Each structure stands twice: as C-alpha cells, then as structure tokens.
C-alpha cells in the first residue's frame, strides 16, 4: 500500500501529463518525497497535451530545484551544438538550466552535414557513413542509430539500408502485421481456400499462385497458361487461358494431363486450396489453416519452404536479411493466430483474416526483434533515455522537419488544454491566435531536434536532399556547411561487393598498366577469400560459350523460314533469335484484336456485318486487359475495324470479286545448295522438307478472283497506284487471282513502293504460282495486296497497298532472300544492328537492346 511508500524517483519528468502531475501532487500531500529529473527542452509530448508550462508547474509544486551544469558525456562540439539550438526555443516556465553555447569549437570529423541530389543518393551516403564508422572507426553496429522525423521515413530507411547491406532494427516502430508481404500472401491463400471456387477472384488466384507459397514465377505461369491454351485449341475449344487456369485450380486432376514442372507446382497449390476449404468446413481454427498452407509450401528446388528459408536466413547479404524479416513476420502471425484462438475459441477464422487484410491498425503489430549487432532506427519520440556513439539524423527536409502545419482544426482540440487550466485556476481561458499556435509548434519541433542531436556521444551526421521537388530544412543553419569533398569521399565503396565492382571496372576500362595490375592483385586476394564476383570464372562474357554449334544443322534437316518473321530477321538478327527462343516478353496490345479480325474474315467471307460482329462478341472474352477502361477503349476500336472490314468486303463484292479460300495453308522449300547467283530451286508437295532446304510455310488470309477485264476496283481507293495495272483486256484471259493479307496495325506500309519487296506477300504469290492454293489458277495471278484497316486517312475506310505479280527476276530475288535468311537463322552467331534497330526509339523496347550494352567484364 501507499502507507509504506517513502520516496518516488521520476526520470524524464518533462513527459508528465496533467494527470501525472496531479499524482505527484497527491503523493507530496501524503508526505512522500518525490525527486523528478527532466529537461523541458527535449520534451516530445505535445500531441498528448504536455507543454513546458506543465514542467514549470511540477517544479513549483516540488519546491526545491537543482540544476546539473556539468557535462559528463559527449564531445564539446556536440554539447555546443545542442546549447545553440536550445537558445532558439521559446522560454516556457523553467529556463534556469540553459547555458550559453560558448566559443566556437572545431567540430571537423565530429559534426557533418550531407546534402544529396536525390533521395537514393541520400540513403547511399547514410549507408556509407555508417559503414565508415563501423569499419574505419571501430564503432559497433549496436552503438549507432539513424533518427528520422516520422515512422514513414523509418519504414523506407529500414528497407533501403537493408538493401545496402547495413544491419538495422526499427526500435519502437510498430507496423501492422498485414504490412509484411509474406504475411498478407499467406493469409490471402487461406481466405481464398475458405471461399467456394466460384467466388474466387481471378487476379487474387494468380497473385497467390505467384507467391512463395504458390511456387510459380512469372515465366512458369506464362508457360502453364500456354500449355492450357494449346490443349484447349487442340480439342477445338476457344476459351482464354485465364478461364482455363481458373477452372483447373478448382479441379486439381486437370493438371495431371500436362507433363511439365509448372503443372505439378500448380496441382500442389490447387490441392492446398482444396484442403483448406475442407478443413474450414470441418471447423478448423485459423492457426490450423495457416499451418496447412505453410507446411505444404515448397521452394523452387522442391525442398520444404521452411528449410529453404531457414538456410537462406543464416547467410549474409540483403537476401538473408529479407528472408529473416519474412520469418519474423510469419512467427508473429502464428503467435497472433494462436492468441486469437485462445481468446475466442468459438470464433471462426474470418474475423482474424479481416483484421490482418483489412485493418491498418490491427490489434497485433509487427516490430523488429532485437538481435543485437544492428543499427537502431528510431524517431525522436522513441529516442528518450538512450544514447549512441554515433548518430545520423536523416531526411531533414523543408516542410518535414520542422513540420508546423496546424492540426486539430476540425474539433479545435487545441483549446482543451487552456480550458482545463482555466477551470483549475478559475481564470478566464486565454485566446490563442493561429500565429501563436504555429510558433508553439515550431518550438515543439525544435525540442525534437534537440533530443535527436543530444543522443550522440562522439559523431553526428545530418542529411537532407536538394532536388527539384524539395530542399533542405532551415534547421541545417545550426550545422556546419556541407563539405564539397564529401560526395567524392563516399564514391569509394566500403562493401566487398562494391570493392569487387570497382576493381573489375578499373581492370577493364583503365588505360594505366599500374592501375590494372593493382586491381588484378586486389581481385586475386578477394577471390582467394571467396568473395562472390571476384574470381574471373564467375564473370559473364569471360568463360567460353558452352557450345558454338549452329542453331540448326542444315545437313540434318531444313530450316523453317516464317514469311512474317523474315523481315524481322533482316532488320536485326539478334532481336529475331531472342524472340524465336522464347525471350520476347512484350506482346503488342493489338495482336489479340488482329487474331479475332482474321477469324471473322475466315468465318464470314461474304462480309455480313452482323455475322462479323457476332464473331467478335464470341471471342472477345479471350483477351486480357490491364484495366476496364482499356478494355472499353479497345472494344470500340475493334467495332470500328469490323466496320472497315465490312466496307472492304462489300466493295470487293460490288466489283464482282469472289472469295476462293481463307486461311489457305501452304508449304514449299527453297534449295540451299545451289549457285547463289542462279534462281534457287523450289520444292513443293510432300517432299518439301529435307536437308539443305529453307522450308517456307504459312496461311494466306484470303484469295479472291475477279472477272476478266473490267475497270478500277473500288478497293484501290487511297492507294498510290490503282487496280488498273493488275487488270487485262484480253477476253480469253483466265479469271484474275489476287492474294489478300489483312493488317490491323497502325504501322503497316501503305504505298506500292513500300510493299514491292514485302516478304509475306511474295511468299503468298510463290505459293499460288506453285499451285499450292486450291482453286487459284496460277496463270491468272495478278499480284497481292495489303488491306490495312487502321491506316485510313480522310474519308476512306481502309488503305490498300499493291504488290505486282512476281516476274522471273523479282521471284528469283525473293527466293535468294529466303535462302540467305535460312542460312542466317541456322547460324551460331547473330548480328545486332545497333544503329539501325537496337537503339532506335519506338513504342516498344527491342529485345536486343539489353544485349548490346557492354558488361562490366566485356
């Protein structure tokens, strides 16, 4: 009981609220001795109504007051800085403890200011300074701290410094448990499993499948979708891959039909969802459901995920730190789930799931455990009662520190303290203007800055950013000017990885023999110590290729030359081979619409508008769009293209044009072992494929016939040259045959000159000349044309570009192009046309661009 209480000691008494002071006064009234220690100039409780005047009231109620004037820790330059900042804080009650800053003291090497040109550069400098203190100054990690104004800055610094291999822990900065990505992903999978399959969202399913607990990466997901789609097309179906994947995840045995690693991973995930659903229906707790998902998760190499992550967390570097944080988050999640079950055993898992996924301030929070040997990240409010040998104060920006934005304007809560004091004393409440409030907030911010600077014993660095968006705070006026040499000093790496990179760069770019020799010697030492990247055997571009054999052995089998890709190979061989080997990850948004338009042209050759629209409606669901507004925009565009296609078919019919065939398949081969100057031999029929041949195959969009003679075809509107050149007045001539290739893109050639050597049209003409298109009389061939639906100008619905009938010379030239391309496509090396293609700006970045950038070891 209180009757035995004799003495009460209070530390950091400047943080006492009105209620706390009332308790102290009550203790004094009972005869208890109270000793309070505090400094009103480092108070941080303004948001709780704590003001310096309260400390003055406490001092007056206790009576006797002592001022401690001797400094027992801290460099004299740091003591002077703290006193100088304190002089700018408004007097509020007790000021007898303040002392004059005194004479100037050289703080070189003790106090530094760094102003970086960007936020990333600022973090680089912070990481470098911390590493310099640790490696060169011998300061342990645990004796260093980084202080930022608010928790948002701390969250960013924790991730960025970890990426720069600085061990950190955020002291006292609690964040919602659901803010950790692996926590959300695990809970999301449980939530999906509890739902009926028909209710599961497609995007959430894909995200869960790509999570560490699903097991698939982006490439694996792409391959799985492609395999499902190919199986659907083989059975005559037309459902999109999105729908097929969703259906398979609800019926795990579907994946047994696909013999591929990604299908086996997806089947395991689908089984996990099924087990969670069944266990949830039986009344399993949230702890049991989470454990089911975690226990079944596997790493990419097939090991249990917990074993793989445990091993990774024991390593060194950013990956180990990130894995450690993920495991910390999962441990906290399972602890929270266990407490939830113990508190509410009758409550199902859904309330806990809602708390994790839907609340920004849940009951359970995630804070970094104190493992020791790490730099402490904290805010000034959390820096009470602690000290460090070296401190970095980060992000001292204008508008951030000091932050004098007025708060509490809606409910005017700032009036509450004055009214309480007026009620206690019986005096009238004092009025306070906005200027007074802003001045009080500035003084509160200065107190936070004094607290931050006074945490350092030996070294203090203050950092800020000066760029187009923000500038340094006026608080930097208390500090020495930034050293211009600091930027040059931090360029020297203080990590093993950075040291390896620097020496490799010197070794491969320096022209000085002595510098190269020194770099090679250092790399040898680092390689002997097992530092990754130092051994030349680990350098990209140094080891010989695993094989220099050609891509295809023409002596064993022929090379397939796609007419639609021949020109792509001629533009840039490197770009072509990357795409051919599956490295092309960019798909033009118009590609899917083009496929649907070609399907409509094939199924509705007469051009009935309603029937064309019906094809689009039927197959539109196959396309995936990033957002609904893009889908709506592209749907309107598809409608316009269908109307233009209808206009072309209607014009062809008006001129007596007749449809022969759509999607006409052909296949012929060009001999590669003949004289390069002579016309290559063409092989058609069953024996087209074979060694030393270029096999050309494809599908012709549409073949049309027109009556003998006749005038200019209406389809030639807008073309540079008309249809007349493709006609004849001979009454005994056969029906005219024209090959049509439909294009829906905006960048197609639109003039006769540009399509004169169009490879795709030329291949179609050769197919007709060789008699490979049933119903098309080769003697009546008058040429080929591109019908471009998205290239209309003026009032025209479309554009037509003609390619005249191949004569002997143009045919021979095209066949030689095919032969040359086949040899190039089968080679062991491919040329990047840097200036003509790789570096040319356009709507899409070419695949070859990254391969034309020289490596460090090149």
DOKELUM-194490 format. One record per residue (C-alpha): x, y, z; residue in one letter. Coordinates in steps of 0.02 Angstrom, whole numbers, plus 50000, padded with zeros to 5 digits. Last residue first. Layout:
BEGIN
XYZa
...
END
This chain:
BEGIN
516744964546425x
516884961846612x
515724975946663x
514504970546527x
514294980846368x
512524985746324x
512034977446159x
511174963046247x
509974974846337x
509424982046171x
509114965646081x
507344962946142x
506774979346065x
505974992346180x
504214995546118x
503375011646059x
504945016945966x
506685024045988x
508065016645879x
509495009645983x
509344991445930x
508754994545752x
509835003945628x
511205009845746x
511394993445838x
511104980645701x
511434965745814x
512184951045719x
511824933045761x
513084919145792x
512934900145778x
511984900545613x
510314892545569x
509354908745553x
510754915745443x
510724901045323x
508824901845314x
508894920745287x
510064918545138x
508934905445061x
507384916045086x
508224931445012x
508784920844863x
506964915744839x
506454934144839x
507754938844708x
507244924344596x
505414929444606x
505854947644570x
506844942544414x
505614929744347x
504114940944369x
503174942244534x
501434949344508x
501294966944572x
501214971244758x
499784982844797x
499434993644953x
497624995945004x
497025007945137x
495435007245238x
493805016245274x
494225031245165x
493535048045220x
495195056145258x
496545043645301x
496385025245338x
497845015945415x
496945005245542x
496104993545418x
497614989745311x
497224978445163x
498894972745096x
498874967044916x
499464953144805x
499774950744619x
498904947244453x
498834928344464x
497814921644319x
499104909144261x
499224902144438x
497384897344438x
496804897944619x
495504884544660x
496644875044779x
498144885244837x
499784875644819x
499904877644630x
501724883144632x
501244900444570x
499974901944710x
501294897744842x
502534909444758x
501244923444771x
500984920244956x
502854920744987x
502944937544897x
501554944545006x
502484939545164x
504154945845103x
503594963445055x
504814968344916x
503634979844820x
502664983444979x
503505000245014x
503395006444835x
501555001944820x
501145012644971x
500355009545141x
501675000045240x
500994994645411x
501245004945569x
499455006645632x
499084988045648x
497534978945584x
498264970145432x
497374958345313x
498364949745176x
497464947245010x
498054936844861x
497274941344694x
496754929644553x
496094936444388x
494974924144296x
495834917244144x
496224927643989x
495194924343834x
494354941443839x
496074950143846x
495774967243925x
496924964244072x
496944970344251x
498274972144387x
498914988844321x
497144995344329x
497004992044516x
497665009144557x
499315016644610x
499615026844767x
498155018444852x
496775029144928x
495385019944842x
496015003544769x
494604993544846x
493415001444722x
494204991044586x
494665000344428x
493844994044273x
493504977244198x
494504964244104x
494214946144154x
493124944144308x
493904944744483x
494554930944596x
494984932044781x
496184923044899x
496114927045086x
497204926345241x
498564915545165x
499254903345293x
501064898845322x
502524888545266x
504264891445197x
505524877445220x
507314882545180x
508234867245116x
509924859345145x
509154843645222x
507324839845191x
505574846945193x
504644849445029x
504494830844993x
502614830345022x
502234844344900x
503334858244839x
505174860144802x
505844876644734x
507554877644652x
508524893544683x
508724905544534x
510574906944498x
511794918944582x
511964909044743x
512284893044647x
511354878444726x
511474870044896x
510104879744985x
508564872944895x
506974882644931x
505524873445011x
503644874344995x
502174874045113x
500444881345100x
498904883445209x
497434893545145x
496714903745288x
495274909045178x
494774901845009x
494014906644843x
493034922544879x
492304930944726x
492554948644669x
491254955644551x
491654973844583x
490224975844707x
490844960544801x
492544968344828x
491734984344889x
490654974845015x
492174965345076x
493124981645103x
491684990245192x
491424975145306x
493254975945355x
493014994345394x
491504990645505x
492494977045594x
493914989345623x
492725001845704x
492004988545818x
493754983145868x
494185001145914x
492645002346024x
493144986246110x
494924992746130x
494295007946225x
493154997546337x
494554985246377x
495734999746415x
494405007146531x
494194990446619x
496044989446664x
497524978346621x
496674969546476x
496544950946440x
495784944546278x
494884927946259x
493234935746312x
493124944446145x
492914927946054x
491024926546037x
490694945246028x
491984947245889x
491234932745792x
489494940045814x
490094956745747x
490634948545585x
488944939745572x
488024956145596x
489094964545464x
488904951345329x
490604951445243x
490384937045121x
491924928345191x
491154926845365x
492134913045453x
493844917345384x
493694936245394x
492984934745571x
494434923745624x
495654936345549x
494824950245648x
494944939945808x
496804937045782x
497084955545749x
496194960145911x
497394948846006x
498924956545924x
498374974645950x
499004975246130x
500774971546067x
501564957446165x
503214960546251x
504074945846336x
505124940246187x
506404928146256x
505584912546188x
506994906146076x
506244914045920x
506064930946008x
507904931046058x
508374924745883x
507454938945797x
508184952845905x
509934946345872x
509664945045684x
509084963045669x
508104970545524x
508374955445410x
507724943845545x
506154954445567x
505934954245377x
505894935445379x
504694934645527x
503014935245435x
503644923645297x
504184910745427x
505784902045375x
505944884245436x
507694877145419x
507924860145340x
508574844645423x
510184835045453x
511414844445343x
510584860845391x
511094858245572x
510114871345666x
510674884045798x
512454881545743x
513694873545863x
514734885345968x
514364876546130x
514514880246316x
515124897546271x
516884901946328x
517014909746501x
517314928446503x
515634935546449x
514864934646621x
516144933846759x
516134919346883x
517744911146819x
518554928246836x
518514925747026x
518004941947114x
516134940047088x
515734932247256x
517104934547389x
517914917747423x
519444924347514x
520574918547372x
519444928447254x
519644944147359x
521544942547358x
521564939447171x
520404954247143x
521624965247238x
523064959447128x
522054962446970x
521594980047027x
523424984047064x
523964977546894x
522614987446806x
523105003346897x
524955000646853x
524554997546670x
523565013646655x
522245012846518x
520845009246640x
519235001546575x
519264982746608x
520364981546762x
519684997646836x
517894991746816x
518344974946893x
519194983747038x
517674994747071x
516434980347057x
517434969547178x
517524983947303x
515654986847289x
515294968547326x
516514968547470x
515694983947543x
516515000547584x
516425007647410x
517425023347370x
516185035947300x
515825041947477x
517375052847478x
516945061947318x
515255067447385x
516055072547550x
517325083847462x
516055097847447x
515875097947638x
514125103247685x
514075119247790x
514205117147978x
512575114948073x
511335127148152x
510815133047978x
510325114947941x
508725118248037x
508125128547889x
507685112047809x
508475105847648x
507545106647483x
506145097747393x
505465093347222x
506815099247100x
508215092347208x
509085095947374x
509025081147491x
509485080847675x
510735072847794x
511365076547971x
512905067348034x
513395066548218x
514905058148297x
515535055848476x
514155054848606x
512585056748501x
510825056848578x
510875075748600x
510585078948415x
508925069548415x
508285077548577x
508755094848513x
507825091348350x
506275085648445x
506365101548551x
506505111748390x
504915103548326x
504005108548487x
504645126348465x
503955126848289x
502295120248353x
502195134248482x
502535147048346x
501155139548239x
499945140448386x
500385158648419x
500175162948236x
498495154148231x
497925165048376x
497695159648555x
496355166348671x
496675163648856x
495345154948959x
494675166049102x
495455162249271x
494755149949397x
496425141149417x
495865123449379x
494475128349258x
495665139849164x
496955125749154x
495645113949082x
495055127348961x
496835130548901x
497175111948875x
495545109548777x
495795123848654x
496995113348546x
495565101248518x
494795113348395x
493645099548331x
494045102348145x
495645112448165x
496555099248263x
498195101548173x
499175116548110x
500615112547992x
502245117448078x
503265102548020x
505065106948063x
505665094947997x
504585088647855x
504125105147771x
505925108547721x
506885092547736x
507935084747875x
507805067347799x
509065058447909x
509845061948078x
511345050248086x
512015045948259x
513665039348325x
514165033648500x
512365030948549x
511225036748688x
509525031548753x
508295039048879x
507025045348752x
507445041348572x
505705034348535x
504935051748517x
506425057048412x
506035042948288x
507025026848281x
508155015748177x
509455006148278x
510964999448184x
511164980848213x
512324969448311x
510984964348433x
509524952848390x
508174964848448x
506584959248363x
505834970648229x
504054975348267x
502444967948197x
500794973048270x
499294963548335x
497714973348374x
497554979548197x
497914997448141x
497834997547951x
496414985047952x
495774974947805x
496984960747774x
497524956047951x
495934960648045x
494834953347907x
495774936847917x
495564936348106x
493694939348088x
493584925547954x
494434911648054x
492914906548155x
492504912348331x
492084898948458x
493844898548531x
493864917448555x
495344922248665x
496344906148640x
496014905948451x
496554924048432x
498104920948537x
498614906648422x
498314917148267x
499374931348339x
500794919248377x
500644911848202x
500744929148126x
502214934648235x
503194919348180x
502724923148000x
503334941148013x
504974935948091x
505194923247951x
504954936947820x
506164948347911x
507484934647910x
507194931447725x
507484949947688x
509084950047792x
509724934147707x
509334941147535x
510184957747576x
511854949847619x
512464935247725x
511814917847757x
510814910647902x
509194917447831x
509424907247672x
509564890847769x
507994894647868x
507104899847708x
507494883347622x
507014872947775x
505364882247797x
504964880947611x
505124862047609x
506294857347469x
505714855447288x
507064866347209x
505854880747182x
505374880647366x
503894870847432x
502354875847531x
501344861447606x
501764865447788x
501424884147767x
499704881347689x
499164868647821x
499924879147961x
498854894047913x
497304883047917x
497744875848088x
498034893048164x
496414899548087x
495484885648177x
494734870648088x
492834869548088x
492514854847970x
492084866947827x
493744875647856x
494654859047842x
493804855447676x
494164872747604x
495974872547665x
496214855247589x
495524860847420x
496614876547417x
498144865847456x
497664853547319x
497614868047195x
499354873247254x
500014855547228x
499234855047056x
500044871647011x
501764865047056x
501464849246953x
500894859646805x
502444870546817x
503564855246811x
502764848846648x
501784833446596x
500074841246574x
498564829646592x
498864828446780x
498474847146789x
496624843446762x
496674832346919x
496684848547026x
494904853946983x
494604871347055x
496344877147003x
495994869646832x
494454880546806x
495404896546848x
496824891646733x
495634888246588x
494724904746613x
496324914746608x
496984904646461x
495524910346354x
494164898146296x
494174893846110x
493904875046103x
494314863145961x
495154850046068x
496884855346008x
496414873346046x
496074869146227x
497684859346246x
498664873846172x
497824885746295x
498254875046446x
500054873646388x
500174892446358x
499454896346529x
500714884846612x
502154892546515x
501644910146566x
501454905046748x
503174897046746x
503944912746672x
503124924046802x
503644913246950x
502664898547020x
502774891647197x
501074895547270x
501764898347446x
503144909747381x
501794919847291x
501454917647104x
499974905947134x
499274918247261x
499374932647136x
498534921847003x
497124917247122x
496914935247178x
496764940946998x
495454927746958x
494354931647110x
493664916447199x
491764915147214x
491534900047100x
492874890747197x
491914892247359x
492874902947481x
493884895747627x
495364892447512x
495414910347451x
495504916847630x
496864904447673x
497834909847519x
497624928347565x
498264924647742x
499884917647671x
500094931947548x
499724945247680x
501024938147798x
502294936347658x
502054954747611x
502284961847786x
501024976147807x
499744963747874x
500564963748045x
500274982348059x
501834992248097x
502704995548261x
504175007248270x
504875005148446x
506605001248381x
506724998248194x
508164986048175x
509574987548050x
511014977747976x
511784987947832x
511944977647673x
511374991247553x
509684982747528x
509504982847717x
509805001547714x
508395004047588x
507124993047678x
507385000447852x
507565018047782x
505865017147698x
505005011247857x
505925024247962x
505355038247845x
503555032847868x
503855031748056x
504175050448074x
505595063048097x
507065051648065x
508445045548182x
509795033348125x
510745025048266x
512465017948302x
513115008848456x
512324992348403x
513334992348241x
514944992948341x
516055008348313x
517795003348256x
518105019648166x
518675012548000x
517484998047979x
515995003148087x
516075022048069x
516425020147882x
514975007947864x
513775020147946x
514415034247836x
514245023747678x
512465018347720x
511975036347754x
512805041847592x
511875028847489x
510255033547577x
510505051647524x
510945046547347x
509285037347337x
508355052747399x
509175063647264x
510505077347248x
511225074147422x
511545086947559x
512725079847690x
513105089347850x
514485083947967x
514835085148155x
516295075748233x
517585074848093x
517795093548097x
516905100448251x
518105114648287x
517365123648436x
516665141348429x
516555149848600x
515155146848723x
513425139648690x
512675149648835x
511845138848967x
510035134048996x
509565126249163x
508745142049229x
507445141449089x
505915134449177x
504205141249126x
504155141348937x
505535151348857x
505455149548667x
506705137948587x
508065146648487x
509355145548628x
509115126648631x
509875125348457x
511485133448517x
511535122848675x
511395106748574x
512765112548455x
513925117248599x
513735100048677x
514085091748509x
515695101848488x
516205097548667x
516075078848626x
514765069748729x
514695063748907x
514855070449084x
514325088349055x
514255098149219x
512805110149245x
511525099949341x
510215112449401x
509385109249570x
507605114249619x
506745114549790x
504865116949786x
504065101149718x
502475110349668x
503455124049578x
504475111649478x
502905102149428x
502075118449373x
503625122849272x
503565105549193x
501745108749148x
502235125349070x
503435115948957x
501905107848875x
501195090148877x
499495089548791x
499725072048722x
500235078348548x
501465090048636x
502325075248719x
504065076948645x
505045086248778x
506885089448746x
506965107548807x
505945103948964x
507395093949037x
506965081349172x
507325073249338x
505985072049473x
506315067749657x
504735065049758x
504725062549949x
503045055550005x
502155066150138x
500375061750086x
500165079050004x
501755075849907x
501005059849838x
499435069349786x
500495082449699x
501425068849604x
499775060749553x
499125077549490x
500735079549392x
500405062949307x
498635068049263x
499235084249188x
500445074449080x
502225070049128x
503475069748984x
504605083249060x
504855071249206x
506115061449106x
506515050949261x
505405050749414x
506035044549583x
504745041249720x
505235040349906x
504325034550062x
502955022350011x
502435010950155x
500715019250176x
500475018249989x
500005000050000x
END
